[in-house]
Amino acid sequence: MNNMSKPASLKYDRPFLQEEKKNTVLNLNESGIGEEFIALQLDLEIPIVISILKEHNIYKGDIQEKTN
């Protein structure tokens, strides 16, 4: 059997990201879980997690960085 999978560059491309994973990112963030831990648990890159949060206007990292 030929085991062909998507290239790594496409694996985490947002259009290919499952809607369920996006919802999980949002739910975990709403529960107070940090971006790094969400990325680790869902096998995503941190910028992808941040991108999902920014799409929904709930990413707070920019605000926190400006206040420090």
ZIQUIZI-V569554 format. One record per backbone hydrogen bond with DSSP energy under -1.0 kcal/mol. NH is the residue of the N-H (numbers start at 1). CO is the residue of the C=O. Records with the same first field share a line. If there is no record, write none. Layout:
NH = CO / CO
This chain:
4 = 2
10 = 7
11 = 7
16 = 13
17 = 14
22 = 18
23 = 19
24 = 20
25 = 21
26 = 22
27 = 23
28 = 24
29 = 25
30 = 26
31 = 27
32 = 29
33 = 28
38 = 34
39 = 35
40 = 36
41 = 37
42 = 38
44 = 39
49 = 45
50 = 46
51 = 47
52 = 48
53 = 49
54 = 50
55 = 51
56 = 52
57 = 54
58 = 53
64 = 60
65 = 61
66 = 62
67 = 63
